Amino acid sequence: MSEATLTLVLGDQLSLANPALAATDRERDVVLLAEVAEEAAYVAHNRHKIALIFAAMRHFRDALEAAGYTVHYIAYEDGVESLEAAARRALDAAQAGALRCCEPGEARLAQAMAGWEERLGVPVTLLEDTRFLCSIDDFAAWAEGRKQLRMEYFYREMRRRYRLLLDDDGQPEGGQWNYDADNRSGWRDSEAVPERPAAPRDATTRAVLALVAERFPDNPGDLEAFRLAVTAAEAEAQFEWFLDHALDRFGTYQDALAEESPWLFHSLISMYLNIGLLEPLALCRAVEARWRDGGCSLAAAEGFIRQILGWREYVRGIYWLHMPAYREHNALAATRPLPGWFWSGDTDLRCLQQALQQTLDLGYAHHIQRLMVIGNFALLAGLDVRAVCDWYLAVYVDAFEWVELPNTLGMALYGDGGIMASKPYAASGKYIQRQGNHCASCRYDVRKTTGEGACPYNALYWRFIDRHADYLKKNARMGLMVGSWQKRKAAERRAIVAWADGELERLAPERN
């Protein structure tokens, strides 16, 4: 009998479709899952994220054992510091002569694992993560020679590759590729938000929640509100609920901001996709089938599929194409310290307070809250790019660097100088007012730019335009705003900028 191989399954690879598992001999090989201190603490992860991954790992262990795999499981309580130490321990215990793993999703881990073969003294094989729909090499081939890497064109190619929402002639259903213009409605209290069921908590999950509460007392996250699925079956049930009760209104209100609900009609499946409990193509095909059966609008189906087939795959491609240098980009020289209230939610800007509080409590905010409320403030204020990116990586349940970094640094902060975004996503308070009802319960007046009670977003927006005018006027989509600003009287411009400077120092002091 040949020597055993150790199959390492990482905490964000909990799928039976994991290629490392597919290569595992159930009679001979051993599977390693390890809850280690280094991975749990490289940023101050939201406790919902730690609990989700630990509980999902323990349930996945049970599923593997039921399927006939031999599993070496290292629990957090065992006190193992790193994945490398866990691998060494498991290699010795199993007397294995080699290690295999699906390629990791984050560059820091890929860099660490590059030296494992030498340090562990056994061959180490990293297999391509076939759970993604566009390989790293395929994306690089698509990007080669292009001056601009716009998601829309990548998305169209992916639609063609997987034949999603295409007619018999291979053309987009409805005659157009993108229905984003139909998916931007603001919230006007006109719809009843369905009650969203929480996943059950079994003994394993309850034990994990107790562990996380004890070992991570200072991390964000209200564990009493934990409601996440921790198995593939539970995640599938959550997705089915979305198809039945929310998909038909998802598209319309996917950009809306609401006092009444943190999730409105969103699917809440990104965290399950990102750790392997759900598979992306199956979700896309299920939504397409719902549309063909009359269960939702074409705009809703297309908007959902674009998020997964287009945006998710595109963001991953950008990450691996530009790392590790991507992490160091700071095109707008943003260096102001992150205010302490980002970790408490203690601000009187209502839209920010709500987005931050639910982020800290639940580990969740939808994309407009992340981009146009929190991210927009960070952009306008010139908050330190690295600090903001680390914060996003820490606080969201679905955050892994491959998806978080391009979305934060590239989209929200324009830190990459336009690799991703065609313009900085800067906006005044009027955008937030248009998208929801936060302004009605805010102490600030969104109609005012300066003076007592004026909404800080307004003056900060014009300060941003003023500060970066030379840079922004070269951008076709921002040139008109720069021109509009510069047509104002000089005294008016100085007054707005001076007021904005004062507000910024109050909200985000240069020295915390």
NORSULWO-V867477 format. One line per field, one symbol per residue. phi: phi as a letter, one per 40 degrees, with the letter a starting at -180 (. if undefined). psi: psi as a letter, one per 40 degrees, with the letter a starting at -180 (. if undefined). A space follows every 50 residues. Layout:
phi->???
psi->???
//
This chain:
phi->.cccbcbcbccbbcbccdcccdcccccbcbcbbacbcdccbcbcddcccc cdccccccccdccccccgccbbbbcdccgccbccccccccccccfcbabb acdccbccccccccccdcccgbcbbbcccccccbcdcccccccdgccbbc ddccccccdccbfbfbcccgccdggacbbdccbbcccbfcbccccccccc bcccccccccccdccbcbcchcccccaccbbcccccccccccdcbbdcbd ddbcbcbbccacbfbccfbcccdcbgcbbccccccccdcccccgcacccc cccccccccccccccccddccbcccdcccadbfcbccccccccbgcbccd ccdccccccccbgbaccccccbbccccccccgcdcccccccdcccbcccb dcccccccccccbfccghdcccacccaccccccccabcccbbccbccbcb gdgcccdcccccccdccbdccccccdcbdccccccccccdcccccccccc dccccccadcbc
psi->hiiihhhhhieffgheehddddehhdddihhhhhhidddeedigihdddd ddddddddddddddddeeihhhhhideefhdidddddddddddefieihi iihieiddddddededddddfihhhhihgeeiehiddddddddhehdhgh dddddddddddefhfiadeeihheeidhfddefehihffeihhihhiiii haddddddddddddefdeiihhddeheiieidddddddddddddeddded ddfeeihhddhdebfidfeddddeeedihdddddddddddddeeeiiddd dddddddddcdddddddddddeiedddeigdefhehihidededegiehd dddddddddddefhiidddddecdddddddefihddddddddddehdehi ddddddddddddefdeeeddieihghiaddddddeaedddfieiheeidi iheihddddddddddddfddddeehdeedddddddeeiiddddddddddd dddddddgidh.
//
